[in-house]
Amino acid sequence: MKPERLWTLLFALGAIFATGCFVYARSDADWWLVPNVSTIGREIDHLFVIILLITGIVFIGTQVVLCYILWKFPDAPGRKAEYVHGQMKLEVIWTIIPASILVFLALYQMGTWSKIKFRSSMPKVQPVAEVTARQFQWVFRYAGEDRRLHTDDDLITVNDFHFVKSEPTVIHLRSTDVLHSFFLPQFRIKQDAVPGLTIPVWFDSEQSGKFELVCAELCGWGHYKMRGNVTVHETQAEFDEWLKKAKSEQNRDQLALANAANGG
Ligand SMILES: [Cu+2]
């Protein structure tokens, strides 16, 4: 066998082996398949699968063609490379195909996008909290018993987000310094927090339990620690109970702070 062909064969086998190792090593990692718990997440996962299928077919197709060409046309003594100035027909074809795929994807995802992002499809409910991102934490301001934000009975928590299962939940997202990104992986929600803007974000959960919130926009040296806990309560009563308890703890802490400041 010609050495060029041997190299081609080794290259192809190596690529298959490396892909296999990668898939195997990642098959039980968390980010490989983060389970989805929201209703909208199913539609987003569906879009991901479609895109993965298209890019997967193209990737495998081009690799097969590449290997075939390496195999079929090895170097030979006296063989000169052919100079091709351009091929109008080919270039038109390989411009039109990707362009049509992109147009198809753009049209296909529009329904899902409008459901999540358009203000007109935002559920008509009071925001459960105002979320302020800052270097490097998430500050949550919950409406107290009066269910209105920016009143005296608001509850403030840091990196601790709570809401109720099955109900559409709205937050108002802000940033006080730089760009951050509010990312709830299990809910398939990702929204930039932009200084100067208050952006409503909505989502829901089909499961109660503990999940995580992370910042998905590199925002400075402490970006890696900008994460929070998400608790989805089974019922509104459970949420109210938590709110009441956290509120009394906050009042107690504030009283202790005030006493300390007064020297008592
Ligand atoms: Cu960040």
Residues whose N, C-alpha, C, O or C-beta is under 5 A from the ligand:
A	BS01	CU	H180 C215 E217 L218 C219 H223 M226
